[in-house]
Amino acid sequence: MTAQMPRGDLLDPDVRTLWHAVASRLEHGADPGSIKTLRVGLAPAGRAVVAGWLGKAHRGGLRADADGYVKIPVAKVLDALGMTPTQLYVFVDDLIGISEDAQSRRQTDQARQQLWNYAADTLPDNPLLIAQLRAAGVSKDTVGTTVALVEALARIRSLLPLPRPVHLARIGLTCAGDPHYFDLNDAGHGGRLVQMAAEILGRPAPDNPLAERTYLADIGIHADRLSQTVMVLNIDAIGDGPTDRAIRTARADGRLMHLNLSDLTDHPPQFVTAQRWLVVENPSIPDEALSRRHTGPLVCTRGAFTAVEHALLALAQAQGVPMAYSGDLDRGGRSAASAAGAYGADIHLMDERTAQIAADAGPLTRLPAQVPVLPGPSQVPASSSPSVQTCTIFQEHPALLDLLLGRDPDDPLDAARLTPPPQPVQADDWVPSPGERACQAQGAVDAPSMRTASACEPPRFAVPC
């Protein structure tokens, strides 16, 4: 503030409305230097004071509109008073007071703008990435972490193209100080690195985990190519590559094999297409297949598809391998079935008839006789809502295993082995329970002389639950 301008003039009650209007803008996060004009309700005396500040240009005074408001050229007022925007902020804060929240918003807005200017300078080749970061939003608490992310991405960008591929963890350690910084999960920032790769390669956003890792591989960064695996049993291959040879050896030995992403992308096999693959959800199924000496081709996805499952099924589809998918009868199983169906797999043993087969099989065990029988075969509620009467039926159900892999007469968990023989009850020893007395009253039990322990039991299971 200049010494030439009397302090009393600034504190004139007739212009206080102007300072309130400035304070309101500042409280909404405006930078004082960005306030160019304000529409303010000023009395004639207040308009005269402001016109006096502006000098010759407004010697005729400031004209109010029909509502009594005047358009004040704030920037010109500051020039006339010799005030800087910072001095304006201090003056209004001293005079009227600006809330701490408003000051915090202003500081956050300034920090955001500085961040985006810095990002544009640091990553000049990635405007789409910066736009995605902006769209995600940045709070006061995350400005610093976003700056660190931009800097880590900039370090990676400066290294491309790499003379040879490196692992994602090494890039994370070198460019962010943390080998897990760019992990491809919710806790890591791998998604932002994938977005940068997509922009560098000129490709659309990836739509599955395999595409994400392919984009990274194409800029020289390997992710999960050895750690992600898919289990296969009895599949066959006819190619000459290392993966083909390994598949043939495992088949000849009757051995389950884990194929990783590198096997399928760096050395893709040529599969035999004469037999249909059975693709299942749960690792217990190939384990049971080994015990039952199952000879058909089997693939296990372990539930939700990762990059390696997408890679295997895409390769099989491209080569014309017929496939059928079977999973748990629940929401997760149906979601995985939908993903498998996108690769041409038929949906197998996941219909109402399959559910009815499981229901008709009855309880899985009635042993020991002194403990209650479980209230349903291989089932848990599929919804926490009591109004939703649906149940999960798991693939491990003996009836479903028999349908998938063929019956095993030596199965120790076959329901027939786990049902005790009926125990006759002598008439002299029989004391009816309250439930049995109710059955007697309804005519359901006529004579106690020869009945089994299961007589008059209520039905324990129905489909739906």
Helices and strands as residue ranges (DSSP letters): H 7-10, G 13-15, H 16-27, G 32-34, E 37-41, H 44-54, G 55-58, E 69-73, H 74-81, H 85-95, H 100-122, H 127-136, H 143-159, E 166-167, H 168-176, H 190-201, H 209-218, E 221-222, E 229-233, H 242-253, E 257-260, H 261-265, E 277-280, H 284-291, E 298-300, H 307-319, E 323-326, H 331-341, E 346-347, H 352-360, E 379-381, E 391-393, H 398-405, G 415-418, H 434-441
